């Protein structure tokens, strides 16, 4: 499945991800995942994938935002 990520993989793009549970009839919900962290495990431990819905840049990395120092 293209564009899907498994629990334990490193998140390359911060954003909102849809979690799809293939072993539970395709049950879905959305979560926020952060670049550099790992996709979290699921309760069942298998059959779930993460699919990016909307990527976003962290505020401290965005070029249009500056520090207030």
N, CA, C and O atoms as a CHARMM CRD file, in Angstrom:
* protein
*
  276
    1    1 UNK  N      0.84900  -1.18800   0.00000 PROA 1      0.00000
    2    1 UNK  CA     0.00000   0.00000   0.00000 PROA 1      0.00000
    3    1 UNK  C      0.88900   1.24400   0.00000 PROA 1      0.00000
    4    1 UNK  O      1.59600   1.49000   0.97700 PROA 1      0.00000
    5    2 UNK  N      0.86600   2.02500  -1.06700 PROA 2      0.00000
    6    2 UNK  CA     1.70800   3.21500  -1.18600 PROA 2      0.00000
    7    2 UNK  C      1.25200   4.30700  -0.21900 PROA 2      0.00000
    8    2 UNK  O      0.05800   4.52300  -0.01600 PROA 2      0.00000
    9    3 UNK  N      2.22700   4.98200   0.36500 PROA 3      0.00000
   10    3 UNK  CA     1.90800   6.09600   1.24400 PROA 3      0.00000
   11    3 UNK  C      1.44900   5.68800   2.62300 PROA 3      0.00000
   12    3 UNK  O      0.99400   6.53800   3.39000 PROA 3      0.00000
   13    4 UNK  N      1.55100   4.42800   2.96300 PROA 4      0.00000
   14    4 UNK  CA     1.15500   4.00600   4.30000 PROA 4      0.00000
   15    4 UNK  C      2.39800   3.64300   5.10800 PROA 4      0.00000
   16    4 UNK  O      3.41700   3.23100   4.55400 PROA 4      0.00000
   17    5 UNK  N      2.29500   3.80100   6.41100 PROA 5      0.00000
   18    5 UNK  CA     3.41400   3.58000   7.32100 PROA 5      0.00000
   19    5 UNK  C      2.97500   2.65800   8.44900 PROA 5      0.00000
   20    5 UNK  O      1.82900   2.69900   8.89500 PROA 5      0.00000
   21    6 UNK  N      3.90700   1.82800   8.90100 PROA 6      0.00000
   22    6 UNK  CA     3.61000   0.86900   9.96700 PROA 6      0.00000
   23    6 UNK  C      4.05600   1.41000  11.32000 PROA 6      0.00000
   24    6 UNK  O      4.96600   2.23700  11.38900 PROA 6      0.00000
   25    7 UNK  N      3.42200   0.94700  12.39500 PROA 7      0.00000
   26    7 UNK  CA     3.88400   1.31000  13.73900 PROA 7      0.00000
   27    7 UNK  C      5.37100   0.99200  13.88400 PROA 7      0.00000
   28    7 UNK  O      5.84300  -0.04800  13.42600 PROA 7      0.00000
   29    8 UNK  N      6.09700   1.89700  14.52400 PROA 8      0.00000
   30    8 UNK  CA     7.52600   1.71300  14.74200 PROA 8      0.00000
   31    8 UNK  C      8.39900   2.40300  13.71600 PROA 8      0.00000
   32    8 UNK  O      9.57400   2.65700  13.98400 PROA 8      0.00000
   33    9 UNK  N      7.85100   2.71900  12.53000 PROA 9      0.00000
   34    9 UNK  CA     8.63000   3.44600  11.53100 PROA 9      0.00000
   35    9 UNK  C      8.82200   4.89400  11.99000 PROA 9      0.00000
   36    9 UNK  O      8.01500   5.42000  12.75700 PROA 9      0.00000
   37   10 UNK  N      9.89000   5.53100  11.51900 PROA 10     0.00000
   38   10 UNK  CA    10.16000   6.92500  11.85500 PROA 10     0.00000
   39   10 UNK  C      9.25900   7.82400  11.00800 PROA 10     0.00000
   40   10 UNK  O      9.14400   7.63200   9.79700 PROA 10     0.00000
   41   11 UNK  N      8.62500   8.80000  11.64700 PROA 11     0.00000
   42   11 UNK  CA     7.75800   9.76500  10.96400 PROA 11     0.00000
   43   11 UNK  C      8.64700  10.73200  10.18900 PROA 11     0.00000
   44   11 UNK  O      9.53100  11.35700  10.77600 PROA 11     0.00000
   45   12 UNK  N      8.43100  10.86800   8.88000 PROA 12     0.00000
   46   12 UNK  CA     9.23400  11.77100   8.05800 PROA 12     0.00000
   47   12 UNK  C      8.54700  13.10400   7.81300 PROA 12     0.00000
   48   12 UNK  O      9.20400  14.09100   7.48100 PROA 12     0.00000
   49   13 UNK  N      7.22100  13.14000   7.97700 PROA 13     0.00000
   50   13 UNK  CA     6.45800  14.36300   7.77200 PROA 13     0.00000
   51   13 UNK  C      5.48100  14.54600   8.92400 PROA 13     0.00000
   52   13 UNK  O      4.61200  13.70200   9.14700 PROA 13     0.00000
   53   14 UNK  N      5.62300  15.65100   9.65800 PROA 14     0.00000
   54   14 UNK  CA     4.66800  15.94800  10.73000 PROA 14     0.00000
   55   14 UNK  C      3.30700  16.22500  10.12300 PROA 14     0.00000
   56   14 UNK  O      3.21200  16.77000   9.02300 PROA 14     0.00000
   57   15 UNK  N      2.25400  15.85200  10.83400 PROA 15     0.00000
   58   15 UNK  CA     0.92500  16.16100  10.34600 PROA 15     0.00000
   59   15 UNK  C     -0.14600  15.27800  10.94700 PROA 15     0.00000
   60   15 UNK  O      0.07500  14.56900  11.92800 PROA 15     0.00000
   61   16 UNK  N     -1.30800  15.34200  10.33000 PROA 16     0.00000
   62   16 UNK  CA    -2.45000  14.54400  10.73500 PROA 16     0.00000
   63   16 UNK  C     -2.44100  13.25500   9.90600 PROA 16     0.00000
   64   16 UNK  O     -2.37500  13.28600   8.67700 PROA 16     0.00000
   65   17 UNK  N     -2.50800  12.12800  10.61200 PROA 17     0.00000
   66   17 UNK  CA    -2.51000  10.82100   9.95800 PROA 17     0.00000
   67   17 UNK  C     -3.79900  10.08500  10.27900 PROA 17     0.00000
   68   17 UNK  O     -4.31200  10.14200  11.39700 PROA 17     0.00000
   69   18 UNK  N     -4.31200   9.38900   9.26100 PROA 18     0.00000
   70   18 UNK  CA    -5.46000   8.50300   9.46200 PROA 18     0.00000
   71   18 UNK  C     -4.89600   7.13700   9.82700 PROA 18     0.00000
   72   18 UNK  O     -4.02500   6.61600   9.13100 PROA 18     0.00000
   73   19 UNK  N     -5.38800   6.56000  10.91100 PROA 19     0.00000
   74   19 UNK  CA    -5.00300   5.20900  11.31100 PROA 19     0.00000
   75   19 UNK  C     -6.08200   4.27200  10.78300 PROA 19     0.00000
   76   19 UNK  O     -7.26300   4.42500  11.09500 PROA 19     0.00000
   77   20 UNK  N     -5.65900   3.30200   9.98000 PROA 20     0.00000
   78   20 UNK  CA    -6.59500   2.35700   9.38000 PROA 20     0.00000
   79   20 UNK  C     -6.31200   0.98100   9.96600 PROA 20     0.00000
   80   20 UNK  O     -5.20400   0.45800   9.84200 PROA 20     0.00000
   81   21 UNK  N     -7.32700   0.39700  10.60800 PROA 21     0.00000
   82   21 UNK  CA    -7.22600  -0.95000  11.18700 PROA 21     0.00000
   83   21 UNK  C     -7.84000  -1.94300  10.21100 PROA 21     0.00000
   84   21 UNK  O     -9.05500  -2.13700  10.19100 PROA 21     0.00000
   85   22 UNK  N     -6.99500  -2.56800   9.40300 PROA 22     0.00000
   86   22 UNK  CA    -7.49000  -3.52600   8.40600 PROA 22     0.00000
   87   22 UNK  C     -8.07300  -4.77500   9.05700 PROA 22     0.00000
   88   22 UNK  O     -8.97400  -5.39600   8.49300 PROA 22     0.00000
   89   23 UNK  N     -7.58000  -5.15300  10.22600 PROA 23     0.00000
   90   23 UNK  CA    -8.07800  -6.34900  10.91400 PROA 23     0.00000
   91   23 UNK  C     -9.37400  -6.09600  11.67400 PROA 23     0.00000
   92   23 UNK  O     -9.97200  -7.02900  12.21200 PROA 23     0.00000
   93   24 UNK  N     -9.80900  -4.84700  11.72100 PROA 24     0.00000
   94   24 UNK  CA   -11.04200  -4.50500  12.43400 PROA 24     0.00000
   95   24 UNK  C    -12.04800  -3.88500  11.48200 PROA 24     0.00000
   96   24 UNK  O    -12.72900  -2.92000  11.82800 PROA 24     0.00000
   97   25 UNK  N    -12.13800  -4.43800  10.28500 PROA 25     0.00000
   98   25 UNK  CA   -13.12700  -3.97500   9.31800 PROA 25     0.00000
   99   25 UNK  C    -12.86800  -2.59900   8.74500 PROA 25     0.00000
  100   25 UNK  O    -13.80300  -1.94400   8.28600 PROA 25     0.00000
  101   26 UNK  N    -11.61500  -2.13600   8.75700 PROA 26     0.00000
  102   26 UNK  CA   -11.29000  -0.83300   8.19700 PROA 26     0.00000
  103   26 UNK  C    -11.58200   0.33600   9.12000 PROA 26     0.00000
  104   26 UNK  O    -11.64000   1.47800   8.66600 PROA 26     0.00000
  105   27 UNK  N    -11.76500   0.07200  10.40200 PROA 27     0.00000
  106   27 UNK  CA   -12.01700   1.14000  11.38100 PROA 27     0.00000
  107   27 UNK  C    -10.91200   2.19500  11.27200 PROA 27     0.00000
  108   27 UNK  O     -9.73500   1.84300  11.19000 PROA 27     0.00000
  109   28 UNK  N    -11.27500   3.48900  11.27100 PROA 28     0.00000
  110   28 UNK  CA   -10.29100   4.57100  11.14800 PROA 28     0.00000
  111   28 UNK  C    -10.50900   5.64600  12.20400 PROA 28     0.00000
  112   28 UNK  O    -11.60200   5.80100  12.74900 PROA 28     0.00000
  113   29 UNK  N     -9.43400   6.38400  12.47800 PROA 29     0.00000
  114   29 UNK  CA    -9.48200   7.60000  13.28900 PROA 29     0.00000
  115   29 UNK  C     -8.23600   8.39700  12.94400 PROA 29     0.00000
  116   29 UNK  O     -7.32300   7.86900  12.30900 PROA 29     0.00000
  117   30 UNK  N     -8.18100   9.66400  13.35100 PROA 30     0.00000
  118   30 UNK  CA    -7.04600  10.51400  13.01300 PROA 30     0.00000
  119   30 UNK  C     -6.22800  10.87400  14.24200 PROA 30     0.00000
  120   30 UNK  O     -6.76000  11.03000  15.34100 PROA 30     0.00000
  121   31 UNK  N     -4.89800  11.00400  14.02900 PROA 31     0.00000
  122   31 UNK  CA    -3.96500  11.36700  15.09500 PROA 31     0.00000
  123   31 UNK  C     -2.92200  12.32700  14.53900 PROA 31     0.00000
  124   31 UNK  O     -2.75200  12.43900  13.32400 PROA 31     0.00000
  125   32 UNK  N     -2.22900  13.01500  15.43100 PROA 32     0.00000
  126   32 UNK  CA    -1.10500  13.86500  15.05300 PROA 32     0.00000
  127   32 UNK  C      0.18700  13.10300  15.29600 PROA 32     0.00000
  128   32 UNK  O      0.38200  12.53700  16.37200 PROA 32     0.00000
  129   33 UNK  N      1.07000  13.08300  14.30500 PROA 33     0.00000
  130   33 UNK  CA     2.37400  12.44300  14.44100 PROA 33     0.00000
  131   33 UNK  C      3.45100  13.47000  14.10200 PROA 33     0.00000
  132   33 UNK  O      3.25600  14.31700  13.23100 PROA 33     0.00000
  133   34 UNK  N      4.58800  13.39200  14.79500 PROA 34     0.00000
  134   34 UNK  CA     5.63000  14.41000  14.70300 PROA 34     0.00000
  135   34 UNK  C      6.88600  13.86300  14.03700 PROA 34     0.00000
  136   34 UNK  O      7.35600  12.77200  14.36000 PROA 34     0.00000
  137   35 UNK  N      7.41400  14.63600  13.10800 PROA 35     0.00000
  138   35 UNK  CA     8.64000  14.28400  12.39600 PROA 35     0.00000
  139   35 UNK  C      9.75900  13.89400  13.37000 PROA 35     0.00000
  140   35 UNK  O      9.99600  14.58200  14.36400 PROA 35     0.00000
  141   36 UNK  N     10.43000  12.79700  13.07500 PROA 36     0.00000
  142   36 UNK  CA    11.53600  12.33700  13.90400 PROA 36     0.00000
  143   36 UNK  C     11.13700  11.35500  14.98800 PROA 36     0.00000
  144   36 UNK  O     11.97500  10.60300  15.48600 PROA 36     0.00000
  145   37 UNK  N      9.85800  11.35600  15.35900 PROA 37     0.00000
  146   37 UNK  CA     9.36900  10.38100  16.33400 PROA 37     0.00000
  147   37 UNK  C      8.96100   9.11500  15.57700 PROA 37     0.00000
  148   37 UNK  O      9.01900   9.07300  14.34800 PROA 37     0.00000
  149   38 UNK  N      8.55700   8.10300  16.30600 PROA 38     0.00000
  150   38 UNK  CA     8.10400   6.85600  15.66100 PROA 38     0.00000
  151   38 UNK  C      6.57900   6.77600  15.70200 PROA 38     0.00000
  152   38 UNK  O      5.93600   7.26400  16.63200 PROA 38     0.00000
  153   39 UNK  N      6.01900   6.14500  14.66800 PROA 39     0.00000
  154   39 UNK  CA     4.58100   5.88900  14.69700 PROA 39     0.00000
  155   39 UNK  C      4.32400   4.95000  15.87000 PROA 39     0.00000
  156   39 UNK  O      5.03000   3.95400  16.02800 PROA 39     0.00000
  157   40 UNK  N      3.33000   5.25200  16.68900 PROA 40     0.00000
  158   40 UNK  CA     3.09600   4.46600  17.90000 PROA 40     0.00000
  159   40 UNK  C      2.50500   3.08800  17.62100 PROA 40     0.00000
  160   40 UNK  O      1.89100   2.86400  16.57800 PROA 40     0.00000
  161   41 UNK  N      2.69700   2.17100  18.56400 PROA 41     0.00000
  162   41 UNK  CA     2.06500   0.85900  18.42300 PROA 41     0.00000
  163   41 UNK  C      0.56000   0.98000  18.61900 PROA 41     0.00000
  164   41 UNK  O      0.07400   1.95700  19.18900 PROA 41     0.00000
  165   42 UNK  N     -0.16100  -0.00800  18.14700 PROA 42     0.00000
  166   42 UNK  CA    -1.60900  -0.03400  18.35400 PROA 42     0.00000
  167   42 UNK  C     -1.93100  -1.08800  19.40600 PROA 42     0.00000
  168   42 UNK  O     -1.10000  -1.94300  19.71200 PROA 42     0.00000
  169   43 UNK  N     -3.11800  -1.02300  19.94700 PROA 43     0.00000
  170   43 UNK  CA    -3.51100  -1.98600  20.99300 PROA 43     0.00000
  171   43 UNK  C     -3.48400  -3.42600  20.52500 PROA 43     0.00000
  172   43 UNK  O     -3.07800  -4.32300  21.26200 PROA 43     0.00000
  173   44 UNK  N     -3.92300  -3.64200  19.28100 PROA 44     0.00000
  174   44 UNK  CA    -3.96700  -5.01200  18.77300 PROA 44     0.00000
  175   44 UNK  C     -2.59400  -5.48400  18.31000 PROA 44     0.00000
  176   44 UNK  O     -2.33800  -6.68700  18.24500 PROA 44     0.00000
  177   45 UNK  N     -1.70400  -4.53600  17.98500 PROA 45     0.00000
  178   45 UNK  CA    -0.35200  -4.88300  17.58400 PROA 45     0.00000
  179   45 UNK  C     -0.16800  -5.30200  16.14300 PROA 45     0.00000
  180   45 UNK  O      0.96200  -5.54600  15.72000 PROA 45     0.00000
  181   46 UNK  N     -1.25200  -5.39500  15.36500 PROA 46     0.00000
  182   46 UNK  CA    -1.08900  -5.77600  13.95800 PROA 46     0.00000
  183   46 UNK  C     -2.25500  -5.29900  13.11000 PROA 46     0.00000
  184   46 UNK  O     -3.35500  -5.04800  13.60400 PROA 46     0.00000
  185   47 UNK  N     -1.97600  -5.18200  11.80900 PROA 47     0.00000
  186   47 UNK  CA    -3.02700  -4.83400  10.86300 PROA 47     0.00000
  187   47 UNK  C     -3.35400  -3.36500  10.74200 PROA 47     0.00000
  188   47 UNK  O     -4.29600  -3.00600  10.03500 PROA 47     0.00000
  189   48 UNK  N     -2.59800  -2.49000  11.41700 PROA 48     0.00000
  190   48 UNK  CA    -2.88000  -1.05900  11.33600 PROA 48     0.00000
  191   48 UNK  C     -1.79100  -0.35200  10.53700 PROA 48     0.00000
  192   48 UNK  O     -0.61600  -0.71100  10.61500 PROA 48     0.00000
  193   49 UNK  N     -2.19600   0.65500   9.77000 PROA 49     0.00000
  194   49 UNK  CA    -1.25800   1.50500   9.04500 PROA 49     0.00000
  195   49 UNK  C     -1.63800   2.97000   9.25800 PROA 49     0.00000
  196   49 UNK  O     -2.77800   3.29500   9.59100 PROA 49     0.00000
  197   50 UNK  N     -0.65300   3.84000   9.05600 PROA 50     0.00000
  198   50 UNK  CA    -0.84200   5.28400   9.18200 PROA 50     0.00000
  199   50 UNK  C     -0.74400   5.89400   7.78800 PROA 50     0.00000
  200   50 UNK  O      0.19600   5.60800   7.04700 PROA 50     0.00000
  201   51 UNK  N     -1.72200   6.74000   7.42900 PROA 51     0.00000
  202   51 UNK  CA    -1.74700   7.38800   6.12200 PROA 51     0.00000
  203   51 UNK  C     -1.85000   8.89400   6.32000 PROA 51     0.00000
  204   51 UNK  O     -2.75200   9.37600   7.00500 PROA 51     0.00000
  205   52 UNK  N     -0.91500   9.64200   5.71400 PROA 52     0.00000
  206   52 UNK  CA    -0.89000  11.09900   5.87000 PROA 52     0.00000
  207   52 UNK  C     -2.13200  11.73100   5.25100 PROA 52     0.00000
  208   52 UNK  O     -2.44500  11.50400   4.08200 PROA 52     0.00000
  209   53 UNK  N     -2.83400  12.52700   6.05500 PROA 53     0.00000
  210   53 UNK  CA    -4.01000  13.25800   5.58400 PROA 53     0.00000
  211   53 UNK  C     -3.61900  14.68900   5.24900 PROA 53     0.00000
  212   53 UNK  O     -3.99100  15.21900   4.20200 PROA 53     0.00000
  213   54 UNK  N     -2.85300  15.31700   6.16600 PROA 54     0.00000
  214   54 UNK  CA    -2.45000  16.71100   5.97300 PROA 54     0.00000
  215   54 UNK  C     -1.12000  16.94700   6.66900 PROA 54     0.00000
  216   54 UNK  O     -1.04400  16.87800   7.89600 PROA 54     0.00000
  217   55 UNK  N     -0.06600  17.22500   5.90100 PROA 55     0.00000
  218   55 UNK  CA     1.24400  17.51800   6.46600 PROA 55     0.00000
  219   55 UNK  C      1.29900  18.94900   6.98500 PROA 55     0.00000
  220   55 UNK  O      0.56900  19.82100   6.51500 PROA 55     0.00000
  221   56 UNK  N      2.17400  19.17700   7.96000 PROA 56     0.00000
  222   56 UNK  CA     2.32100  20.51100   8.53000 PROA 56     0.00000
  223   56 UNK  C      3.75000  20.71000   9.02000 PROA 56     0.00000
  224   56 UNK  O      4.41200  19.75700   9.43100 PROA 56     0.00000
  225   57 UNK  N      4.22100  21.96000   8.97200 PROA 57     0.00000
  226   57 UNK  CA     5.55200  22.30000   9.45200 PROA 57     0.00000
  227   57 UNK  C      5.45500  22.75500  10.90000 PROA 57     0.00000
  228   57 UNK  O      4.54800  23.50500  11.26200 PROA 57     0.00000
  229   58 UNK  N      6.39300  22.29800  11.72800 PROA 58     0.00000
  230   58 UNK  CA     6.43200  22.76300  13.11700 PROA 58     0.00000
  231   58 UNK  C      6.63300  24.26900  13.14100 PROA 58     0.00000
  232   58 UNK  O      7.34500  24.81200  12.29600 PROA 58     0.00000
  233   59 UNK  N      6.01600  24.94700  14.09400 PROA 59     0.00000
  234   59 UNK  CA     6.12800  26.40800  14.16200 PROA 59     0.00000
  235   59 UNK  C      7.57800  26.86200  14.30600 PROA 59     0.00000
  236   59 UNK  O      7.95500  27.88100  13.72600 PROA 59     0.00000
  237   60 UNK  N      8.39800  26.13600  15.05900 PROA 60     0.00000
  238   60 UNK  CA     9.78700  26.55900  15.24700 PROA 60     0.00000
  239   60 UNK  C     10.65000  26.30700  14.00800 PROA 60     0.00000
  240   60 UNK  O     11.79300  26.76100  13.96100 PROA 60     0.00000
  241   61 UNK  N     10.13800  25.60600  13.02000 PROA 61     0.00000
  242   61 UNK  CA    10.87500  25.36000  11.78500 PROA 61     0.00000
  243   61 UNK  C     10.35600  26.19900  10.62400 PROA 61     0.00000
  244   61 UNK  O     10.98300  26.24400   9.56600 PROA 61     0.00000
  245   62 UNK  N      9.22300  26.86200  10.80800 PROA 62     0.00000
  246   62 UNK  CA     8.60500  27.60900   9.70700 PROA 62     0.00000
  247   62 UNK  C      9.36100  28.90800   9.46300 PROA 62     0.00000
  248   62 UNK  O      9.67500  29.64000  10.40200 PROA 62     0.00000
  249   63 UNK  N      9.65300  29.19000   8.18900 PROA 63     0.00000
  250   63 UNK  CA    10.43100  30.38500   7.83500 PROA 63     0.00000
  251   63 UNK  C      9.66200  31.68800   8.05500 PROA 63     0.00000
  252   63 UNK  O     10.28600  32.74300   8.17000 PROA 63     0.00000
  253   64 UNK  N      8.35300  31.65400   8.11400 PROA 64     0.00000
  254   64 UNK  CA     7.55500  32.87600   8.30700 PROA 64     0.00000
  255   64 UNK  C      7.41100  33.25000   9.77100 PROA 64     0.00000
  256   64 UNK  O      6.88200  34.31400  10.09000 PROA 64     0.00000
  257   65 UNK  N      7.87300  32.39200  10.65900 PROA 65     0.00000
  258   65 UNK  CA     7.77200  32.65600  12.09500 PROA 65     0.00000
  259   65 UNK  C      9.17300  32.82000  12.66000 PROA 65     0.00000
  260   65 UNK  O     10.09400  32.08900  12.29600 PROA 65     0.00000
  261   66 UNK  N      9.32000  33.78600  13.55000 PROA 66     0.00000
  262   66 UNK  CA    10.62600  34.01500  14.15700 PROA 66     0.00000
  263   66 UNK  C     10.55800  33.88700  15.65000 PROA 66     0.00000
  264   66 UNK  O      9.47800  33.76400  16.22800 PROA 66     0.00000
  265   67 UNK  N     11.70400  33.91500  16.27100 PROA 67     0.00000
  266   67 UNK  CA    11.74300  33.84900  17.73300 PROA 67     0.00000
  267   67 UNK  C     11.41500  35.21400  18.31400 PROA 67     0.00000
  268   67 UNK  O     11.55200  36.23200  17.63700 PROA 67     0.00000
  269   68 UNK  N     10.98800  35.23300  19.54500 PROA 68     0.00000
  270   68 UNK  CA    10.60100  36.50200  20.19100 PROA 68     0.00000
  271   68 UNK  C     11.71000  37.02900  21.08000 PROA 68     0.00000
  272   68 UNK  O     11.46900  37.89700  21.91900 PROA 68     0.00000
  273   69 UNK  N     12.93200  36.51600  20.91000 PROA 69     0.00000
  274   69 UNK  CA    14.06200  36.97600  21.72800 PROA 69     0.00000
  275   69 UNK  C     14.44800  38.37900  21.40300 PROA 69     0.00000
  276   69 UNK  O     15.38000  38.91700  22.00100 PROA 69     0.00000
